[in-house]
Amino acid sequence: MANLMDEKALDIVLDVKVKVTVQLGSCLLPMRDVLELSAGSVVQLQQHASDPVGLYVNDKLVAYGEVVVVEDNFGIKITELVGSPKA
């Protein structure tokens, strides 16, 4: 009976929506530079184009991956789960 209750509780949790975010990179800018941003401005990130991007679930890093294009949308191909041994 306890196993059936565990399954029902898990079903409820599995339907909870979480915020998934991909971080391409970041940088520090003086406020002076931020105020000068306009359409067409380029902000250089402290990340190389070949570096993996971070996948966050509710602001917690859970994986790394590569940016991919799926039809007309961006996506992420998972290459490593955080805490998993590297292959």
N, C-alpha and C positions, 0 to 999 in steps of 0.2 A: 504494500500500500504506500509506503514512504517513497518508493521509486516513482510511482505514478504522480505523486505530489511534486517531487523534484522536477519531473518532466514538464508539468504545467507551469511551475515557477520559472523554469528556464525558457519556456515559450513566451511568457510575458516579457522577460528581459530581452530576448532576441528581437522583439519588435520595437524596442526603445531606439529612437533616432539619436545619433551622435554626430557631432560636427567633425568632418574630415577635411583637413587642410594640407596642401602641398606647399612647402617653402622652397622657392627657387634659390633664394640667397638673401643677403641683407648687407647693410652698410651703415655707417654713422655719418651724418651730415650736420654741419652747423645750421642753426635755424635760419641764418642769413641765406644759405644756399636753398633751403626748403622754400623760403618765401619767394625766391627767384624762379622756381619751377613754373613752366608753362607747357602748353601743347607742343610736342616736338622735342622737349628736353630729354636727355639721356642720363639715366642714373646708373653709374657703374657699381656693380655689386662685388662684394669680396668673395667671389665664388668663380671657379673656372668653369668653362662651358662643359668640360668632360666630367666634372664632379657630380656625384649622385645628389638628387633632391631628397628632402626629408618629408615623410608622410606622418602627419600628426592626427591623432584621434583625441578630441577634447583637449587640445594643447599638450598632449603627451606624445613624444616621438615613439613610433612603433615600427617604422620601416624606412628603408632607403630605396630609391628607384631611379629609373630613367624616364624622361619626358618622351611621350609618343604622341602621334597625331592619329586619331580615330575618326574617319570621315572628316568633318570640319571642326572637330573638338579636340582639345588637349586631353591627355590621359597620363597615367603613370604606370610603368611596368615595374613591379616589385622585383628588386634584385637581392635584397637582404632584409630579414626581420631582425629588429633590435633584440639582442640577447641570444640570438641563435648562433651556433658555431658557423664560421665562414667555411664555405665549401672549397 
